[in-house]
Amino acid sequence: MRLSKITTRTGDDGSTGLADGMRLDKDHARITALGSVDELNSQLGVLLAEPLVQDIRTVLLQIQHDLFDLGGALALPGQDVFAETKLTWLDEQITRYNANLSPLREFILPGGSRAGALCHVARSVARRAERDLVSLAHSESGTHHEAAPHNALPYLNRLSDLLFVLCRVINQAQAAQETLWQRSG
């Protein structure tokens, strides 16, 4: 049993423990990045509660596993445990799903079907997780260990791209109209 005791009270003082035993304040940049990755994973769980075609469901489940791995890598500072193959896989999925979409001549507004809109929320959370990882890298630059796991920043960047493509694919599959942004003035 990996988690036999959920309530430990060790975080009652505003700190939390990393996998290596180190304790950090809950507002530390590393914990903020971990929290954003966790929130993204949870948002994908909400999206997975919607009716989706099986191949997209499979992709999203793989991403959830990858995000859990990323959280683990963030919880082990100095351990480079986030594989480059995850980045290559994302690139393949972007190419695969974008192949049958019409080119965009303008930005689209988040929305469409409920599942498409939830995917847009996940995309924006992925962008925040990416920004939080950059903040972590800046806050820990010059330390004895790499702040962000190798491949993590490109992974989150590509993931938000894939989620944008999947928003469009989901909306197309559910016959939901995309709303193009209209410039004011």
Rosetta blueprint (number, residue, H / E / L):
1 M L
2 R L
3 L L
4 S L
5 K L
6 I L
7 T L
8 T L
9 R L
10 T L
11 G L
12 D L
13 D L
14 G L
15 S E
16 T E
17 G E
18 L L
19 A L
20 D L
21 G L
22 M L
23 R E
24 L E
25 D E
26 K L
27 D L
28 H L
29 A H
30 R H
31 I H
32 T H
33 A H
34 L H
35 G H
36 S H
37 V H
38 D H
39 E H
40 L H
41 N H
42 S H
43 Q H
44 L H
45 G H
46 V H
47 L H
48 L H
49 A L
50 E L
51 P L
52 L L
53 V L
54 Q H
55 D H
56 I H
57 R H
58 T H
59 V H
60 L H
61 L H
62 Q H
63 I H
64 Q H
65 H H
66 D H
67 L H
68 F H
69 D H
70 L H
71 G H
72 G H
73 A H
74 L H
75 A L
76 L L
77 P L
78 G L
79 Q L
80 D L
81 V L
82 F L
83 A L
84 E H
85 T H
86 K H
87 L H
88 T H
89 W H
90 L H
91 D H
92 E H
93 Q H
94 I H
95 T H
96 R H
97 Y H
98 N H
99 A L
100 N L
101 L L
102 S L
103 P L
104 L L
105 R L
106 E L
107 F L
108 I E
109 L E
110 P L
111 G L
112 G L
113 S L
114 R H
115 A H
116 G H
117 A H
118 L H
119 C H
120 H H
121 V H
122 A H
123 R H
124 S H
125 V H
126 A H
127 R H
128 R H
129 A H
130 E H
131 R H
132 D H
133 L H
134 V H
135 S H
136 L H
137 A H
138 H H
139 S H
140 E L
141 S L
142 G L
143 T L
144 H L
145 H L
146 E L
147 A L
148 A L
149 P L
150 H L
151 N L
152 A H
153 L H
154 P H
155 Y H
156 L H
157 N H
158 R H
159 L H
160 S H
161 D H
162 L H
163 L H
164 F H
165 V H
166 L H
167 C H
168 R H
169 V H
170 I H
171 N H
172 Q H
173 A H
174 Q L
175 A L
176 A L
177 Q L
178 E L
179 T E
180 L E
181 W L
182 Q L
183 R L
184 S L
185 G L
